[in-house]
Structure formats: C-alpha cells, structure tokens
Amino acid sequence: MAASGRLACFRLPPLPSVGELIKLYNLRAEKQLSQNFLLDLRLTDKIVRQAGGLRGAHVCEVGPGPGGLTRSILNAGAADLLVVEKDTRFIPGLKLLSEAAPGRLRIVHGDILTYRVDRGFPPNISKPWEGDPPDLHIIGNLPFSVSTHLIIKWLENVSNRTGPFVYGRTRLTLTFQKEVAERLTASTGSKQRCRLSIMAQYLCTVHNCFTIPGRAFVPKPEVDVGVVRFTPLVQPQIQQPFQLVEKVVRNVFQFRRKHCHKGVEKLFPEACRVELTQEMMQKADVDPILRPTYLTIPQIRALVDAYAHLCAHEPGLLNYEFREELRLKHIARKRNTASPTFTNTPESPPQAH
C-alpha cells in the first residue's frame, strides 16, 4: 500500500485529455514547422520507459506541443521537468499541466537551438564524466525540420562537454524520421551507413528502441518514426576535435558509392592532392578502394589521425575547402571568358571654325 501511495503522489490529477485540450485551444499542427502530435498516452509512456527510471529525476523536454509526452514524464515521477516550447499557442495548455503538478513543471517559451540548457538545472546534479550518467534526461518528440541539425549540435556539445553535457554524460531519448533513426544506428557495411552514423557512434552508444507507425500521429506524416536513445561514451572512439572529425567524415562520405580515396582527395588542394592523399592513406593503413560504408570506426579514426598529422605540418590544410576552390575557379573562368564588346564608330571630322 505504501508503494502504491508513493506512486499515486506522482500521478497527475484528472485533466482534460490531450485531444480535448487541442479542441479547447483550437490547436492545429503547423505543416511548415513539421509538427505532428502524438496523442496516444500508451505510446508516450513507452517512449518515456526507454529513457529509464525517471522517479525523482530532472528532465528537459524538447518541443512538448500539446503536452502528451509531458504528461507521461510527470506520471513517471520526474521531480523537475523543464519544457522548452517555441510555439506560443501551446503555452496555455502547458500552464494547465504546471498547475496540476505544482513545483514540478517549468515552462520556457523559447527555441531549443538557442536555449542554454547548461543554465537550466542546478550544478549539484552534475556527475564526473568518468562516472555514471547524471540523473538528468533530455526527451523529445522532435519536429522533423530541426531533428538532424539539433542532434549534430548536441553531438558537438558531447565532444566539448558543453550544453546539456556540463552535468556529465546526459542521456537523450529522441524521435526521428525512421530513415534518420536507421542512419544514426547503421552498422558497418549497411546501406544506411553515412556521415551521421559515424558522428553519432564515435561519441555515443546509440540504440534504435522501437518504431512508431505514422498513423499514430496527428496529422499523419508520410513516414514512420523511430525512437533513438543516446548515451555518451566515457572516451570518444576518435580523440580529435569535433570539427576536424566532421570535416574528414563529410568528405569521405560525399562519394558513398566510390572508393574512399575519392573523398579523401577532396581534403587537399589540387596542386598537392595526389601526393597528400597517398601519404594520408598509407599513414592510416586503410585500403584506398574500400567504399565509405565499409569503413569501421577504427579505420575512420586512423584517417582522422593521419589528417590531423598532416595539418600539424601544414596548418593551411585545415581551412581548405574543396567546394570553395571550385567556386573560385568558376568565378575566374567566367571572368576569363567574358570579353568586352566595343562598338566601332567612325570618327567625326573636325568641325570647321
């Protein structure tokens, strides 16, 4: 009885359903904001369970919208829930939830891309990076339009131990389009393997938890949705700055169906391209005719380390961008081919005075 009583104290009192709140406040999902509402509380409860035990935990929810996932987080026993919502229309409904859970729900009207999560929670919840993760979770049903940009931003935060990760190895439980979820978790050799796979997996343990059919959302998106959990690693699998890793991985994967040396070549200016590509491939001891999707993270690490070594001897390489070189060549070519047109007119005879 005591246990059930403690559980009951975390449960929300009777409230209008999420669907009723949507009607009450005349809320509609905005297509241009990629909004899709998840109204089935059984599914929102399932997402929350993937995050692990939330009893007494601190949670940051991204884009709560009408508050379905918010209710599940509160019902799971979160002691401190901070929601960050950009759309003004959802604030009244969230305030209703806040009144039903006094002292447990804080509302920030703002954009998660610019909000300082590192200032949102008390410093005393922090845990050493080498220890267990802090009792802090980030959970969100992300709009498709920002999900990839946001996870790249947070992965860079993991690398630098900034943002939500000033508190330690904060865990993330997030939704993505099914295709993006498969890319994030793709293994070596799979057709979904891409830049995003490497950037996520060299920094985190990434788990594709389950798939939610598109028909569960309102309005129904054209794709299904995957729930993905991220736990930062104690030691990244590549010990180089994030921007350097991203540059190498981006170039290697720009030609996914070609041999990996084709992408590596584009790291270097044309004048020294062949020589430095050969040196980098030999130093990394990676087969140049492997396709990018078959490169393991240790092989990617060897390529990144080899590139870092070359940059240390030639610092200008780090700022070189192949596409910028192409752009400048294109401009020069246009200037060279554009010839001025002159109109030859006979000189007028001098006027007699």
C-alpha positions as CSV (number, residue, x, y, z in Angstrom):
1,M,0.0,0.0,0.0
2,A,2.8,2.4,0.9
3,A,4.5,1.9,-2.5
4,S,1.2,2.5,-4.4
5,G,0.7,5.6,-2.3
6,R,4.1,6.9,-3.2
7,L,3.3,6.2,-6.9
8,A,0.0,8.0,-6.6
9,C,1.6,11.2,-5.4
10,F,3.5,11.4,-8.8
11,R,0.3,10.9,-10.8
12,L,-1.5,13.9,-12.3
13,P,-5.0,14.7,-11.1
14,P,-7.9,14.3,-13.6
15,L,-7.3,16.6,-16.5
16,P,-8.8,17.2,-20.0
17,S,-7.4,14.8,-22.4
18,V,-4.7,16.0,-24.9
19,G,-7.3,15.8,-27.6
20,E,-9.7,17.9,-25.6
21,L,-7.0,20.5,-25.0
22,I,-6.3,20.7,-28.7
23,K,-10.0,21.4,-29.3
24,L,-10.3,23.8,-26.3
25,Y,-7.4,25.9,-27.5
26,N,-8.1,25.4,-31.2
27,L,-4.6,24.0,-31.8
28,R,-3.5,22.8,-35.2
29,A,-0.3,21.2,-36.2
30,E,1.7,23.7,-38.4
31,K,3.0,21.9,-41.5
32,Q,5.8,24.4,-42.1
33,L,7.0,23.7,-38.5
34,S,6.9,19.9,-39.2
35,Q,4.5,19.4,-36.2
36,N,2.9,16.1,-35.6
37,F,1.0,15.4,-32.4
38,L,1.3,12.1,-30.6
39,L,-2.0,11.7,-28.6
40,D,-1.8,8.0,-27.6
41,L,-0.5,8.1,-24.0
42,R,0.4,4.4,-24.2
43,L,3.0,5.3,-26.9
44,T,4.2,8.4,-25.0
45,D,4.5,6.2,-21.9
46,K,6.6,3.7,-24.0
47,I,8.9,6.5,-25.1
48,V,9.4,7.5,-21.5
49,R,10.2,4.0,-20.4
50,Q,13.1,3.9,-23.0
51,A,14.7,6.7,-21.1
52,G,15.0,4.6,-18.0
53,G,13.8,5.3,-14.4
54,L,12.6,8.9,-14.1
55,R,11.5,8.8,-10.4
56,G,12.9,11.9,-8.8
57,A,14.9,12.8,-12.0
58,H,15.5,16.1,-13.8
59,V,14.2,16.2,-17.3
60,C,14.4,18.6,-20.2
61,E,11.6,18.0,-22.8
62,V,12.1,19.5,-26.2
63,G,9.0,20.8,-28.0
64,P,6.2,19.5,-25.8
65,G,3.5,20.8,-28.0
66,P,0.1,19.9,-26.6
67,G,1.7,18.0,-23.7
68,G,1.1,14.3,-24.3
69,L,4.7,13.3,-23.7
70,T,4.9,15.9,-20.9
71,R,2.1,14.0,-19.0
72,S,3.9,10.7,-19.4
73,I,7.1,12.2,-18.0
74,L,5.3,13.7,-15.0
75,N,3.4,10.4,-14.4
76,A,6.7,8.5,-14.4
77,G,7.8,10.5,-11.4
78,A,10.1,13.2,-12.7
79,A,10.7,15.7,-9.9
80,D,11.8,18.6,-12.1
81,L,10.6,18.9,-15.7
82,L,11.8,21.8,-17.8
83,V,9.9,22.1,-21.1
84,V,11.2,24.3,-24.0
85,E,8.4,25.3,-26.4
86,K,8.8,27.7,-29.3
87,D,5.2,27.9,-30.3
88,T,3.2,30.4,-28.2
89,R,-0.1,28.6,-28.9
90,F,0.9,25.7,-26.6
91,I,1.8,27.7,-23.6
92,P,-1.7,27.9,-22.0
93,G,-2.2,24.1,-22.1
94,L,1.3,23.6,-20.6
95,K,0.4,26.1,-17.8
96,L,-2.6,24.0,-17.0
97,L,-0.3,21.0,-16.6
98,S,2.0,23.1,-14.5
99,E,-0.8,24.0,-12.1
100,A,-1.7,20.3,-11.9
101,A,1.9,19.4,-10.9
102,P,2.9,22.3,-8.6
103,G,6.7,22.8,-8.3
104,R,7.5,20.1,-10.9
105,L,7.0,21.7,-14.3
106,R,8.9,24.7,-15.5
107,I,8.0,26.3,-18.9
108,V,10.4,28.1,-21.1
109,H,9.0,29.9,-24.1
110,G,12.0,29.7,-26.5
111,D,13.9,27.9,-29.2
112,I,15.9,24.8,-28.1
113,L,18.5,25.6,-30.8
114,T,19.5,28.7,-28.8
115,Y,18.3,27.9,-25.2
116,R,21.2,27.5,-22.7
117,V,20.4,24.1,-21.2
118,D,23.6,24.3,-19.2
119,R,21.9,27.0,-17.1
120,G,18.6,25.2,-16.7
121,F,19.4,22.9,-13.9
122,P,21.3,23.2,-10.5
123,P,25.0,22.5,-10.7
124,N,24.8,20.0,-7.8
125,I,23.2,17.4,-10.1
126,S,26.5,17.1,-12.0
127,K,28.4,13.8,-12.1
128,P,32.0,13.2,-13.1
129,W,32.3,12.3,-16.8
130,E,34.0,9.0,-15.9
131,G,31.2,8.0,-13.5
132,D,27.6,7.1,-14.0
133,P,25.4,9.5,-16.0
134,P,23.7,12.3,-14.1
135,D,20.0,12.0,-13.1
136,L,19.2,14.2,-16.0
137,H,17.5,13.3,-19.2
138,I,16.6,15.0,-22.5
139,I,13.5,13.7,-24.1
140,G,11.6,14.9,-27.1
141,N,9.3,14.2,-30.0
142,L,11.4,16.4,-32.4
143,P,10.0,18.2,-35.4
144,F,11.5,16.6,-38.5
145,S,12.7,20.0,-39.7
146,V,15.1,20.5,-36.8
147,S,16.0,17.0,-35.7
148,T,19.2,16.4,-37.7
149,H,20.5,19.9,-37.0
150,L,19.8,19.6,-33.3
151,I,21.4,16.2,-32.9
152,I,24.6,17.4,-34.7
153,K,24.6,20.4,-32.3
154,W,24.3,18.1,-29.3
155,L,26.9,15.7,-30.6
156,E,29.3,18.6,-30.8
157,N,28.3,19.5,-27.2
158,V,29.1,15.9,-26.2
159,S,32.6,16.3,-27.7
160,N,33.2,19.5,-25.9
161,R,31.3,18.6,-22.7
162,T,29.2,21.8,-23.1
163,G,25.5,22.5,-23.2
164,P,23.4,19.7,-21.6
165,F,26.7,17.8,-21.0
166,V,28.2,20.2,-18.5
167,Y,26.4,18.0,-16.0
168,G,28.0,14.8,-17.2
169,R,27.0,12.1,-19.7
170,T,23.4,13.3,-20.0
171,R,21.2,10.7,-21.8
172,L,19.0,11.6,-24.7
173,T,15.8,9.8,-25.9
174,L,14.5,11.4,-29.1
175,T,12.3,10.8,-32.1
176,F,13.4,11.0,-35.7
177,Q,12.1,10.0,-39.1
178,K,12.5,6.3,-39.3
179,E,15.1,6.7,-42.1
180,V,17.2,9.1,-39.9
181,A,16.9,6.7,-37.0
182,E,18.2,3.9,-39.1
183,R,21.1,6.1,-40.3
184,L,22.1,7.0,-36.7
185,T,22.3,3.4,-35.7
186,A,23.5,1.8,-39.0
187,S,26.3,-0.7,-38.7
188,T,29.4,-1.1,-40.9
189,G,28.5,-2.3,-44.4
190,S,24.8,-1.4,-44.2
191,K,23.3,0.7,-47.0
192,Q,22.1,3.3,-44.4
193,R,25.7,3.9,-43.1
194,C,26.6,7.6,-43.6
195,R,28.2,10.6,-42.1
196,L,25.5,10.8,-39.3
197,S,26.2,7.1,-38.3
198,I,29.9,7.9,-37.7
199,M,29.4,11.2,-35.9
200,A,26.8,9.7,-33.5
201,Q,28.6,6.4,-32.9
202,Y,32.1,7.6,-32.3
203,L,30.7,9.7,-29.4
204,C,27.8,7.7,-28.0
205,T,26.2,4.3,-27.6
206,V,23.2,4.7,-29.9
207,H,20.2,2.4,-29.7
208,N,17.2,2.3,-32.1
209,C,14.5,1.5,-29.5
210,F,11.3,1.0,-31.5
211,T,9.3,2.3,-34.4
212,I,6.1,4.3,-34.2
213,P,3.8,4.0,-37.2
214,G,3.0,7.3,-38.9
215,R,-0.7,6.7,-38.4
216,A,-0.3,7.2,-34.6
217,F,0.4,10.9,-35.2
218,V,-2.0,13.7,-35.9
219,P,-1.7,14.8,-38.7
220,K,-0.3,11.5,-40.1
221,P,3.2,12.1,-41.6
222,E,4.2,10.3,-44.7
223,V,6.9,8.3,-42.8
224,D,7.1,6.2,-39.7
225,V,9.1,7.5,-36.7
226,G,12.0,5.9,-34.8
227,V,12.8,6.4,-31.1
228,V,16.5,6.6,-30.5
229,R,18.4,6.6,-27.2
230,F,21.9,8.1,-26.9
231,T,24.4,7.6,-24.0
232,P,27.7,9.5,-24.3
233,L,30.8,7.3,-24.1
234,V,33.3,7.9,-21.3
235,Q,36.0,8.0,-24.0
236,P,35.2,9.0,-27.6
237,Q,36.3,6.5,-30.1
238,I,38.2,9.3,-32.0
239,Q,40.4,11.6,-29.9
240,Q,40.4,14.7,-32.2
241,P,38.4,18.0,-32.3
242,F,34.8,17.6,-33.4
243,Q,35.2,20.0,-36.4
244,L,38.2,18.1,-37.7
245,V,36.4,14.7,-37.4
246,E,33.3,16.1,-39.1
247,K,35.4,17.5,-42.0
248,V,37.1,14.2,-42.7
249,V,33.9,12.2,-42.4
250,R,31.9,14.6,-44.5
251,N,34.5,14.4,-47.3
252,V,34.8,10.6,-47.2
253,F,31.1,10.1,-47.4
254,Q,30.4,12.6,-50.1
255,F,31.0,9.8,-52.6
256,R,29.4,6.9,-50.8
257,R,29.4,4.6,-53.8
258,K,33.0,5.3,-54.9
259,H,36.3,4.2,-53.3
260,C,37.1,6.0,-50.1
261,H,40.2,7.6,-51.5
262,K,38.0,9.7,-53.9
263,G,36.6,11.6,-50.9
264,V,39.9,11.8,-49.1
265,E,41.4,13.5,-52.2
266,K,39.0,16.4,-51.7
267,L,40.6,17.3,-48.4
268,F,43.6,18.7,-50.3
269,P,44.3,21.5,-52.8
270,E,44.6,20.3,-56.4
271,A,48.4,21.2,-56.5
272,C,49.3,18.6,-53.9
273,R,46.2,16.4,-54.0
274,V,47.7,13.1,-55.3
275,E,50.8,13.2,-53.1
276,L,49.0,14.0,-49.8
277,T,46.1,11.6,-50.5
278,Q,48.6,8.8,-50.9
279,E,50.5,9.9,-47.8
280,M,47.3,10.0,-45.7
281,M,46.1,6.6,-46.9
282,Q,49.4,5.0,-46.2
283,K,49.8,6.6,-42.8
284,A,46.3,5.4,-41.9
285,D,46.9,2.0,-43.3
286,V,43.4,1.9,-44.9
287,D,42.7,0.2,-48.2
288,P,42.0,3.1,-50.6
289,I,39.5,1.0,-52.6
290,L,37.2,0.3,-49.7
291,R,33.8,2.0,-50.0
292,P,32.9,4.5,-47.3
293,T,30.1,2.4,-45.9
294,Y,32.5,-0.4,-45.2
295,L,34.9,1.7,-43.1
296,T,34.9,0.8,-39.4
297,I,35.2,3.5,-36.8
298,P,38.8,2.4,-36.0
299,Q,39.6,2.9,-39.7
300,I,37.9,6.3,-39.7
301,R,39.9,7.2,-36.5
302,A,43.1,6.2,-38.4
303,L,42.2,8.5,-41.3
304,V,41.3,11.4,-39.0
305,D,44.6,11.0,-37.0
306,A,46.5,10.9,-40.3
307,Y,44.8,14.1,-41.5
308,A,45.5,15.8,-38.1
309,H,49.2,14.9,-38.5
310,L,49.3,16.4,-42.0
311,C,47.5,19.6,-40.7
312,A,50.0,19.9,-37.9
313,H,52.8,20.2,-40.5
314,E,50.7,22.2,-43.0
315,P,48.3,24.3,-40.9
316,G,46.7,25.9,-44.0
317,L,45.2,22.5,-44.9
318,L,42.6,22.8,-42.1
319,N,41.0,25.8,-43.7
320,Y,41.0,24.3,-47.2
321,E,37.5,23.5,-48.6
322,F,37.2,21.8,-51.9
323,R,33.9,23.4,-52.8
324,E,35.3,26.9,-52.2
325,E,38.2,26.1,-54.6
326,L,35.6,25.0,-57.2
327,R,33.6,28.2,-56.6
328,L,36.6,30.5,-57.1
329,K,37.6,28.5,-60.2
330,H,34.2,29.0,-61.6
331,I,34.3,32.8,-61.0
332,A,37.8,33.0,-62.6
333,R,36.6,31.1,-65.6
334,K,33.6,33.4,-66.1
335,R,35.9,36.4,-65.9
336,N,38.3,35.0,-68.5
337,T,35.6,34.0,-71.0
338,A,33.7,37.3,-70.7
339,S,35.1,39.6,-73.4
340,P,34.0,43.3,-73.5
341,T,32.0,44.4,-76.6
342,F,33.1,47.6,-78.3
343,T,31.1,49.5,-80.9
344,N,33.3,50.9,-83.6
345,T,32.0,54.2,-84.8
346,P,33.8,56.4,-87.3
347,E,35.4,59.4,-86.0
348,S,33.6,62.6,-86.8
349,P,35.6,65.0,-89.0
350,P,36.8,68.1,-87.1
351,Q,34.4,71.0,-87.2
352,A,35.4,73.9,-89.3
353,H,35.6,77.2,-87.5
